[in-house]
């Protein structure tokens, strides 16, 4: 499996995704691995934290989550958020409205 295929599988996210999450979460240690089923609220992401997380993900990945993706379901769990983000990355939807394939930082 290529690196490009690997990061699009829900639950098998790129390190940058987890890095951004860990910058936003308060109640988990770096030693404990994040699971796709972890509820973001249980990790300490409140409504304000959700906005901060959204901004951080859009900035770091260079994408813009469409309005229809800004739902409680999207931000329910680590896996649900990654699934939406991975879909945008796979589609190549960029923040400026352009389209280009995302590639992981080297």
Rosetta blueprint (number, residue, H / E / L):
1 X L
2 X L
3 X H
4 X H
5 X H
6 X H
7 X L
8 X L
9 X L
10 X L
11 X L
12 X L
13 X L
14 X L
15 X H
16 X H
17 X H
18 X H
19 X H
20 X H
21 X H
22 X H
23 X H
24 X H
25 X L
26 X L
27 X L
28 X L
29 X L
30 X L
31 X L
32 X L
33 X L
34 X L
35 X L
36 X L
37 X L
38 X L
39 X E
40 X L
41 X L
42 X L
43 X L
44 X L
45 X L
46 X L
47 X H
48 X H
49 X H
50 X H
51 X H
52 X H
53 X H
54 X H
55 X H
56 X H
57 X H
58 X H
59 X H
60 X H
61 X H
62 X L
63 X L
64 X L
65 X L
66 X L
67 X H
68 X H
69 X H
70 X L
71 X L
72 X L
73 X L
74 X L
75 X L
76 X L
77 X E
78 X H
79 X H
80 X H
81 X H
82 X H
83 X H
84 X H
85 X H
86 X H
87 X H
88 X H
89 X H
90 X H
91 X H
92 X L
93 X E
94 X L
95 X L
96 X L
97 X L
98 X L
99 X E
100 X L
101 X L
102 X L
103 X L
104 X L
105 X L
106 X L
